[in-house]
Amino acid sequence: MNFPDISADLKAAMPQLRGRVLANELLGPLTWFRVGGPAQILFTPADEDDLAYFLKHLPTDIPVYVIGVGSNLIVRDGGVEGVVIRLSPRGFGSVVAEGDTVRAGTAALDKRVAEAAAAANIGGLEFYFGIPGSIGGALRMNAGANGGETKDVLVEARGVTRNGDKVTFSNAEMKFVYRSHGVDPSIIFTSALYRGVVTETEKIRARMNEVQQHRETAQPIREKTGGSTFKNPPGHSSWKLIDAAGLRGFRVGGAQVSEMHCNFLINTGDATAHDIETLGETVRERVKAQSGIELHWEIKRIGVP
């Protein structure tokens, strides 16, 4: 489906805008699942100032969504009404390591931040090497793996409010919890400052190799997938609950529960977003029926079914 084209009106209201505004741009190719409909407006800001200018002049009744590299996202088949903002590496991808700190733009890949830290002998960020996303998503989800979490190393995060104000949050002000945070969800994060510990390069590299080996042997990283699908319930592993419910390899249309890791859903080639989301909801229902435990989505879902 196509939405009404409001791009000309937005550009007319924002004569100093430098970023790119596209109408009815397909989002599927921008996600790891490779599914989903168009964004009514896809906006790629030039930098933080451009983002702030856009939000300040955007009518408040227009919904705003933010996507990163699309690794933990389902865009529904009907597309997304309103504005989808995608931060590009050109404007938000810088990574600078100095002393025991690393400052990164939120479009920088988690893996790249881990590599920059290692090159500067900064330990503590190795867990990012195994997370297939960008720093913006890591902040929003308190991303973690292999014994480390974002909350363990973050000093502060910068962002822009829905009305265009620039703000900074300390680690404590982020109010991190398991796979989430307590900041206003309308905040668009633009950069993060991390502090690690000066460590011998060999130790850092060895830890990164362990992280990579774990991913390659335990996760379907070469499939069209959105990564870990459900949060682990307290005291339980989601994959074990899914496996116990007999759902390893279970399919809906072109979507399948991974044979390698049951907490990963994969697009086998011709899945729709509806297939993938229906598969996820079916998994939740059957796990609840089998174990009495309710699984909660870790993957973000946006748009019109």
Contacts in CASP RR format, 6 or more apart in sequence:
PFRMAT RR
TARGET T0000
AUTHOR 0000-0000-0000
METHOD contacts of the structure
MODEL  1
MNFPDISADLKAAMPQLRGRVLANELLGPLTWFRVGGPAQILFTPADEDD
LAYFLKHLPTDIPVYVIGVGSNLIVRDGGVEGVVIRLSPRGFGSVVAEGD
TVRAGTAALDKRVAEAAAAANIGGLEFYFGIPGSIGGALRMNAGANGGET
KDVLVEARGVTRNGDKVTFSNAEMKFVYRSHGVDPSIIFTSALYRGVVTE
TEKIRARMNEVQQHRETAQPIREKTGGSTFKNPPGHSSWKLIDAAGLRGF
RVGGAQVSEMHCNFLINTGDATAHDIETLGETVRERVKAQSGIELHWEIK
RIGVP
1 37 0 8 1.000
1 38 0 8 1.000
1 78 0 8 1.000
1 79 0 8 1.000
1 304 0 8 1.000
2 24 0 8 1.000
2 38 0 8 1.000
3 23 0 8 1.000
3 24 0 8 1.000
3 38 0 8 1.000
3 40 0 8 1.000
3 79 0 8 1.000
3 81 0 8 1.000
3 82 0 8 1.000
4 40 0 8 1.000
5 23 0 8 1.000
5 24 0 8 1.000
6 23 0 8 1.000
6 40 0 8 1.000
6 41 0 8 1.000
6 62 0 8 1.000
7 21 0 8 1.000
7 22 0 8 1.000
7 23 0 8 1.000
7 41 0 8 1.000
10 17 0 8 1.000
10 21 0 8 1.000
10 41 0 8 1.000
10 58 0 8 1.000
11 17 0 8 1.000
11 21 0 8 1.000
13 57 0 8 1.000
14 53 0 8 1.000
14 54 0 8 1.000
14 57 0 8 1.000
16 53 0 8 1.000
17 50 0 8 1.000
17 53 0 8 1.000
17 54 0 8 1.000
18 45 0 8 1.000
18 46 0 8 1.000
18 47 0 8 1.000
18 50 0 8 1.000
19 43 0 8 1.000
19 44 0 8 1.000
19 45 0 8 1.000
19 46 0 8 1.000
19 50 0 8 1.000
19 54 0 8 1.000
20 42 0 8 1.000
20 43 0 8 1.000
20 44 0 8 1.000
21 41 0 8 1.000
21 42 0 8 1.000
21 43 0 8 1.000
22 39 0 8 1.000
22 41 0 8 1.000
22 42 0 8 1.000
22 43 0 8 1.000
23 40 0 8 1.000
23 41 0 8 1.000
23 42 0 8 1.000
24 38 0 8 1.000
24 39 0 8 1.000
24 40 0 8 1.000
25 38 0 8 1.000
25 39 0 8 1.000
25 42 0 8 1.000
26 36 0 8 1.000
26 37 0 8 1.000
26 38 0 8 1.000
27 36 0 8 1.000
27 37 0 8 1.000
27 38 0 8 1.000
27 39 0 8 1.000
27 42 0 8 1.000
27 67 0 8 1.000
27 75 0 8 1.000
27 79 0 8 1.000
27 80 0 8 1.000
27 84 0 8 1.000
28 34 0 8 1.000
28 35 0 8 1.000
28 36 0 8 1.000
28 37 0 8 1.000
28 75 0 8 1.000
30 67 0 8 1.000
30 70 0 8 1.000
30 86 0 8 1.000
31 67 0 8 1.000
31 70 0 8 1.000
31 71 0 8 1.000
31 73 0 8 1.000
31 74 0 8 1.000
31 75 0 8 1.000
31 226 0 8 1.000
32 69 0 8 1.000
32 70 0 8 1.000
32 71 0 8 1.000
32 73 0 8 1.000
32 132 0 8 1.000
32 224 0 8 1.000
32 225 0 8 1.000
32 226 0 8 1.000
32 227 0 8 1.000
33 73 0 8 1.000
33 74 0 8 1.000
33 224 0 8 1.000
33 225 0 8 1.000
33 226 0 8 1.000
33 267 0 8 1.000
33 271 0 8 1.000
33 273 0 8 1.000
33 276 0 8 1.000
34 224 0 8 1.000
34 267 0 8 1.000
35 74 0 8 1.000
35 75 0 8 1.000
35 77 0 8 1.000
35 267 0 8 1.000
35 271 0 8 1.000
35 272 0 8 1.000
35 273 0 8 1.000
35 276 0 8 1.000
36 74 0 8 1.000
36 75 0 8 1.000
36 76 0 8 1.000
36 77 0 8 1.000
36 78 0 8 1.000
36 79 0 8 1.000
36 272 0 8 1.000
36 273 0 8 1.000
37 75 0 8 1.000
37 76 0 8 1.000
37 77 0 8 1.000
37 78 0 8 1.000
37 79 0 8 1.000
37 80 0 8 1.000
37 273 0 8 1.000
38 78 0 8 1.000
38 79 0 8 1.000
38 80 0 8 1.000
39 65 0 8 1.000
39 79 0 8 1.000
39 80 0 8 1.000
39 82 0 8 1.000
39 83 0 8 1.000
39 84 0 8 1.000
40 79 0 8 1.000
40 80 0 8 1.000
40 81 0 8 1.000
40 82 0 8 1.000
40 83 0 8 1.000
40 84 0 8 1.000
41 82 0 8 1.000
41 83 0 8 1.000
41 84 0 8 1.000
42 83 0 8 1.000
42 84 0 8 1.000
42 86 0 8 1.000
43 54 0 8 1.000
43 83 0 8 1.000
43 84 0 8 1.000
43 85 0 8 1.000
43 86 0 8 1.000
44 85 0 8 1.000
44 86 0 8 1.000
44 87 0 8 1.000
44 88 0 8 1.000
45 51 0 8 1.000
45 54 0 8 1.000
45 85 0 8 1.000
45 87 0 8 1.000
45 88 0 8 1.000
45 91 0 8 1.000
46 90 0 8 1.000
46 91 0 8 1.000
47 91 0 8 1.000
47 92 0 8 1.000
48 92 0 8 1.000
48 158 0 8 1.000
48 159 0 8 1.000
48 160 0 8 1.000
48 166 0 8 1.000
48 190 0 8 1.000
48 191 0 8 1.000
51 85 0 8 1.000
51 87 0 8 1.000
51 160 0 8 1.000
51 164 0 8 1.000
51 188 0 8 1.000
51 190 0 8 1.000
52 160 0 8 1.000
52 164 0 8 1.000
52 165 0 8 1.000
52 166 0 8 1.000
53 164 0 8 1.000
54 85 0 8 1.000
55 64 0 8 1.000
55 160 0 8 1.000
55 161 0 8 1.000
55 162 0 8 1.000
55 163 0 8 1.000
55 164 0 8 1.000
55 188 0 8 1.000
56 163 0 8 1.000
56 164 0 8 1.000
58 64 0 8 1.000
58 83 0 8 1.000
60 162 0 8 1.000
60 163 0 8 1.000
62 82 0 8 1.000
62 83 0 8 1.000
63 81 0 8 1.000
63 82 0 8 1.000
63 83 0 8 1.000
64 82 0 8 1.000
64 83 0 8 1.000
64 84 0 8 1.000
64 85 0 8 1.000
64 162 0 8 1.000
64 186 0 8 1.000
64 188 0 8 1.000
65 80 0 8 1.000
65 82 0 8 1.000
65 83 0 8 1.000
65 84 0 8 1.000
65 85 0 8 1.000
65 302 0 8 1.000
65 303 0 8 1.000
66 84 0 8 1.000
66 85 0 8 1.000
66 86 0 8 1.000
66 87 0 8 1.000
66 188 0 8 1.000
67 73 0 8 1.000
67 75 0 8 1.000
67 84 0 8 1.000
67 85 0 8 1.000
67 86 0 8 1.000
67 302 0 8 1.000
68 86 0 8 1.000
68 87 0 8 1.000
68 107 0 8 1.000
68 133 0 8 1.000
68 134 0 8 1.000
68 136 0 8 1.000
68 137 0 8 1.000
69 109 0 8 1.000
69 132 0 8 1.000
69 133 0 8 1.000
69 134 0 8 1.000
70 133 0 8 1.000
70 226 0 8 1.000
71 132 0 8 1.000
71 133 0 8 1.000
71 134 0 8 1.000
71 226 0 8 1.000
71 227 0 8 1.000
72 133 0 8 1.000
72 137 0 8 1.000
72 141 0 8 1.000
72 226 0 8 1.000
72 227 0 8 1.000
72 228 0 8 1.000
72 298 0 8 1.000
72 299 0 8 1.000
72 300 0 8 1.000
73 226 0 8 1.000
73 299 0 8 1.000
73 300 0 8 1.000
73 301 0 8 1.000
73 302 0 8 1.000
74 226 0 8 1.000
74 273 0 8 1.000
74 276 0 8 1.000
74 277 0 8 1.000
74 299 0 8 1.000
74 300 0 8 1.000
74 301 0 8 1.000
74 302 0 8 1.000
75 273 0 8 1.000
75 302 0 8 1.000
75 303 0 8 1.000
76 273 0 8 1.000
76 274 0 8 1.000
76 277 0 8 1.000
76 301 0 8 1.000
76 302 0 8 1.000
76 303 0 8 1.000
76 304 0 8 1.000
76 305 0 8 1.000
77 272 0 8 1.000
77 273 0 8 1.000
77 274 0 8 1.000
77 304 0 8 1.000
77 305 0 8 1.000
78 303 0 8 1.000
78 304 0 8 1.000
78 305 0 8 1.000
79 303 0 8 1.000
79 304 0 8 1.000
80 302 0 8 1.000
80 303 0 8 1.000
80 304 0 8 1.000
81 303 0 8 1.000
81 304 0 8 1.000
85 188 0 8 1.000
87 93 0 8 1.000
87 106 0 8 1.000
87 107 0 8 1.000
87 134 0 8 1.000
87 136 0 8 1.000
87 188 0 8 1.000
87 190 0 8 1.000
88 107 0 8 1.000
89 107 0 8 1.000
89 108 0 8 1.000
91 107 0 8 1.000
92 105 0 8 1.000
92 106 0 8 1.000
92 107 0 8 1.000
92 108 0 8 1.000
92 190 0 8 1.000
92 191 0 8 1.000
93 104 0 8 1.000
93 105 0 8 1.000
93 106 0 8 1.000
93 107 0 8 1.000
93 108 0 8 1.000
94 103 0 8 1.000
94 104 0 8 1.000
94 105 0 8 1.000
94 108 0 8 1.000
95 102 0 8 1.000
95 103 0 8 1.000
95 104 0 8 1.000
95 105 0 8 1.000
95 108 0 8 1.000
95 112 0 8 1.000
95 113 0 8 1.000
95 116 0 8 1.000
96 102 0 8 1.000
96 103 0 8 1.000
96 104 0 8 1.000
96 116 0 8 1.000
97 116 0 8 1.000
97 117 0 8 1.000
97 119 0 8 1.000
97 120 0 8 1.000
97 122 0 8 1.000
98 120 0 8 1.000
99 120 0 8 1.000
99 122 0 8 1.000
99 198 0 8 1.000
100 122 0 8 1.000
100 195 0 8 1.000
100 196 0 8 1.000
100 197 0 8 1.000
100 198 0 8 1.000
101 122 0 8 1.000
101 155 0 8 1.000
101 193 0 8 1.000
101 194 0 8 1.000
101 195 0 8 1.000
101 196 0 8 1.000
102 113 0 8 1.000
102 116 0 8 1.000
102 117 0 8 1.000
102 120 0 8 1.000
102 122 0 8 1.000
102 125 0 8 1.000
102 193 0 8 1.000
102 194 0 8 1.000
102 196 0 8 1.000
103 191 0 8 1.000
103 192 0 8 1.000
103 193 0 8 1.000
103 194 0 8 1.000
104 113 0 8 1.000
104 116 0 8 1.000
104 135 0 8 1.000
104 191 0 8 1.000
104 192 0 8 1.000
104 194 0 8 1.000
105 135 0 8 1.000
105 136 0 8 1.000
105 190 0 8 1.000
105 191 0 8 1.000
105 192 0 8 1.000
106 134 0 8 1.000
106 135 0 8 1.000
106 136 0 8 1.000
106 137 0 8 1.000
106 139 0 8 1.000
106 189 0 8 1.000
106 190 0 8 1.000
106 191 0 8 1.000
106 192 0 8 1.000
107 134 0 8 1.000
107 135 0 8 1.000
107 136 0 8 1.000
108 134 0 8 1.000
108 135 0 8 1.000
109 133 0 8 1.000
109 134 0 8 1.000
109 135 0 8 1.000
110 128 0 8 1.000
110 129 0 8 1.000
110 130 0 8 1.000
110 131 0 8 1.000
110 132 0 8 1.000
110 133 0 8 1.000
110 134 0 8 1.000
110 135 0 8 1.000
110 138 0 8 1.000
110 143 0 8 1.000
111 128 0 8 1.000
111 129 0 8 1.000
111 130 0 8 1.000
111 131 0 8 1.000
111 132 0 8 1.000
111 133 0 8 1.000
113 125 0 8 1.000
113 128 0 8 1.000
113 135 0 8 1.000
113 194 0 8 1.000
114 125 0 8 1.000
114 126 0 8 1.000
114 127 0 8 1.000
114 128 0 8 1.000
114 129 0 8 1.000
114 130 0 8 1.000
114 208 0 8 1.000
115 129 0 8 1.000
117 123 0 8 1.000
117 124 0 8 1.000
117 125 0 8 1.000
117 126 0 8 1.000
117 128 0 8 1.000
117 194 0 8 1.000
117 196 0 8 1.000
117 204 0 8 1.000
118 126 0 8 1.000
118 201 0 8 1.000
118 204 0 8 1.000
118 205 0 8 1.000
118 208 0 8 1.000
121 198 0 8 1.000
121 199 0 8 1.000
121 200 0 8 1.000
121 201 0 8 1.000
121 204 0 8 1.000
122 196 0 8 1.000
122 197 0 8 1.000
122 198 0 8 1.000
122 199 0 8 1.000
122 204 0 8 1.000
123 196 0 8 1.000
123 197 0 8 1.000
123 198 0 8 1.000
123 199 0 8 1.000
123 203 0 8 1.000
123 204 0 8 1.000
124 148 0 8 1.000
124 152 0 8 1.000
124 153 0 8 1.000
124 196 0 8 1.000
124 197 0 8 1.000
124 199 0 8 1.000
124 204 0 8 1.000
125 153 0 8 1.000
125 194 0 8 1.000
125 196 0 8 1.000
126 146 0 8 1.000
126 204 0 8 1.000
126 207 0 8 1.000
126 208 0 8 1.000
126 211 0 8 1.000
127 144 0 8 1.000
127 145 0 8 1.000
127 146 0 8 1.000
127 147 0 8 1.000
127 148 0 8 1.000
127 149 0 8 1.000
127 211 0 8 1.000
128 138 0 8 1.000
128 143 0 8 1.000
129 208 0 8 1.000
129 211 0 8 1.000
129 212 0 8 1.000
130 145 0 8 1.000
130 146 0 8 1.000
130 211 0 8 1.000
130 212 0 8 1.000
130 214 0 8 1.000
130 215 0 8 1.000
131 138 0 8 1.000
131 143 0 8 1.000
131 144 0 8 1.000
131 145 0 8 1.000
132 221 0 8 1.000
132 227 0 8 1.000
133 143 0 8 1.000
135 189 0 8 1.000
135 191 0 8 1.000
135 192 0 8 1.000
136 189 0 8 1.000
136 192 0 8 1.000
137 143 0 8 1.000
137 189 0 8 1.000
138 144 0 8 1.000
138 150 0 8 1.000
138 192 0 8 1.000
139 150 0 8 1.000
139 154 0 8 1.000
139 157 0 8 1.000
139 174 0 8 1.000
139 181 0 8 1.000
139 189 0 8 1.000
139 192 0 8 1.000
140 180 0 8 1.000
140 181 0 8 1.000
140 189 0 8 1.000
141 150 0 8 1.000
141 179 0 8 1.000
141 180 0 8 1.000
141 181 0 8 1.000
141 298 0 8 1.000
142 149 0 8 1.000
142 150 0 8 1.000
142 151 0 8 1.000
142 176 0 8 1.000
142 177 0 8 1.000
142 178 0 8 1.000
142 179 0 8 1.000
142 180 0 8 1.000
142 181 0 8 1.000
143 149 0 8 1.000
143 150 0 8 1.000
143 179 0 8 1.000
144 150 0 8 1.000
145 211 0 8 1.000
146 210 0 8 1.000
146 211 0 8 1.000
146 214 0 8 1.000
149 176 0 8 1.000
150 176 0 8 1.000
151 171 0 8 1.000
151 174 0 8 1.000
151 176 0 8 1.000
153 194 0 8 1.000
153 195 0 8 1.000
153 196 0 8 1.000
154 171 0 8 1.000
154 174 0 8 1.000
154 176 0 8 1.000
154 192 0 8 1.000
154 193 0 8 1.000
154 194 0 8 1.000
155 170 0 8 1.000
155 171 0 8 1.000
155 193 0 8 1.000
155 194 0 8 1.000
155 195 0 8 1.000
156 168 0 8 1.000
156 169 0 8 1.000
156 170 0 8 1.000
156 171 0 8 1.000
156 192 0 8 1.000
156 193 0 8 1.000
157 168 0 8 1.000
157 169 0 8 1.000
157 174 0 8 1.000
157 189 0 8 1.000
157 191 0 8 1.000
157 192 0 8 1.000
157 193 0 8 1.000
158 166 0 8 1.000
158 167 0 8 1.000
158 168 0 8 1.000
158 169 0 8 1.000
158 189 0 8 1.000
158 190 0 8 1.000
158 191 0 8 1.000
158 192 0 8 1.000
159 166 0 8 1.000
159 167 0 8 1.000
159 168 0 8 1.000
159 169 0 8 1.000
159 187 0 8 1.000
159 188 0 8 1.000
159 189 0 8 1.000
159 190 0 8 1.000
159 191 0 8 1.000
160 166 0 8 1.000
160 167 0 8 1.000
160 187 0 8 1.000
160 188 0 8 1.000
160 190 0 8 1.000
161 167 0 8 1.000
161 184 0 8 1.000
161 186 0 8 1.000
161 187 0 8 1.000
162 186 0 8 1.000
162 187 0 8 1.000
167 187 0 8 1.000
169 183 0 8 1.000
173 183 0 8 1.000
174 181 0 8 1.000
174 182 0 8 1.000
174 183 0 8 1.000
175 181 0 8 1.000
175 182 0 8 1.000
175 183 0 8 1.000
176 182 0 8 1.000
178 231 0 8 1.000
179 231 0 8 1.000
179 298 0 8 1.000
215 221 0 8 1.000
218 260 0 8 1.000
218 261 0 8 1.000
219 227 0 8 1.000
219 260 0 8 1.000
219 261 0 8 1.000
219 264 0 8 1.000
220 258 0 8 1.000
220 260 0 8 1.000
220 261 0 8 1.000
220 264 0 8 1.000
220 266 0 8 1.000
223 258 0 8 1.000
223 264 0 8 1.000
223 266 0 8 1.000
223 267 0 8 1.000
224 266 0 8 1.000
224 267 0 8 1.000
224 268 0 8 1.000
224 269 0 8 1.000
224 271 0 8 1.000
225 258 0 8 1.000
225 264 0 8 1.000
225 265 0 8 1.000
225 266 0 8 1.000
225 267 0 8 1.000
226 264 0 8 1.000
226 265 0 8 1.000
226 299 0 8 1.000
227 264 0 8 1.000
227 299 0 8 1.000
228 238 0 8 1.000
228 263 0 8 1.000
228 264 0 8 1.000
228 298 0 8 1.000
228 299 0 8 1.000
229 238 0 8 1.000
229 263 0 8 1.000
229 264 0 8 1.000
229 265 0 8 1.000
229 280 0 8 1.000
229 283 0 8 1.000
229 297 0 8 1.000
229 298 0 8 1.000
229 299 0 8 1.000
230 238 0 8 1.000
230 242 0 8 1.000
230 263 0 8 1.000
230 283 0 8 1.000
230 284 0 8 1.000
230 295 0 8 1.000
230 296 0 8 1.000
230 297 0 8 1.000
230 298 0 8 1.000
231 238 0 8 1.000
231 295 0 8 1.000
231 296 0 8 1.000
231 297 0 8 1.000
231 298 0 8 1.000
232 238 0 8 1.000
233 241 0 8 1.000
233 293 0 8 1.000
233 294 0 8 1.000
233 295 0 8 1.000
233 296 0 8 1.000
236 293 0 8 1.000
237 263 0 8 1.000
238 262 0 8 1.000
238 263 0 8 1.000
238 295 0 8 1.000
239 261 0 8 1.000
239 262 0 8 1.000
239 263 0 8 1.000
240 262 0 8 1.000
241 287 0 8 1.000
241 290 0 8 1.000
241 291 0 8 1.000
241 293 0 8 1.000
241 295 0 8 1.000
242 248 0 8 1.000
242 257 0 8 1.000
242 262 0 8 1.000
242 263 0 8 1.000
242 283 0 8 1.000
242 287 0 8 1.000
242 295 0 8 1.000
243 262 0 8 1.000
244 290 0 8 1.000
244 291 0 8 1.000
245 283 0 8 1.000
245 286 0 8 1.000
245 287 0 8 1.000
245 289 0 8 1.000
245 290 0 8 1.000
245 291 0 8 1.000
246 286 0 8 1.000
246 290 0 8 1.000
247 257 0 8 1.000
247 262 0 8 1.000
247 283 0 8 1.000
247 286 0 8 1.000
247 287 0 8 1.000
248 257 0 8 1.000
248 258 0 8 1.000
248 259 0 8 1.000
248 262 0 8 1.000
249 256 0 8 1.000
249 257 0 8 1.000
249 258 0 8 1.000
249 259 0 8 1.000
249 262 0 8 1.000
250 256 0 8 1.000
250 257 0 8 1.000
250 279 0 8 1.000
250 282 0 8 1.000
250 283 0 8 1.000
251 257 0 8 1.000
251 268 0 8 1.000
251 279 0 8 1.000
252 275 0 8 1.000
252 276 0 8 1.000
252 278 0 8 1.000
252 279 0 8 1.000
252 282 0 8 1.000
253 270 0 8 1.000
253 271 0 8 1.000
253 275 0 8 1.000
253 279 0 8 1.000
254 267 0 8 1.000
254 268 0 8 1.000
254 269 0 8 1.000
254 270 0 8 1.000
254 271 0 8 1.000
254 272 0 8 1.000
254 275 0 8 1.000
255 265 0 8 1.000
255 266 0 8 1.000
255 267 0 8 1.000
255 268 0 8 1.000
255 271 0 8 1.000
255 275 0 8 1.000
255 276 0 8 1.000
255 278 0 8 1.000
255 279 0 8 1.000
256 265 0 8 1.000
256 266 0 8 1.000
256 268 0 8 1.000
256 279 0 8 1.000
257 264 0 8 1.000
257 265 0 8 1.000
257 266 0 8 1.000
257 279 0 8 1.000
257 283 0 8 1.000
258 264 0 8 1.000
258 265 0 8 1.000
258 266 0 8 1.000
265 276 0 8 1.000
265 279 0 8 1.000
265 280 0 8 1.000
265 283 0 8 1.000
267 275 0 8 1.000
267 276 0 8 1.000
274 305 0 8 1.000
277 301 0 8 1.000
277 305 0 8 1.000
280 297 0 8 1.000
283 295 0 8 1.000
284 294 0 8 1.000
284 295 0 8 1.000
287 293 0 8 1.000
287 294 0 8 1.000
287 295 0 8 1.000
288 294 0 8 1.000
288 295 0 8 1.000
END
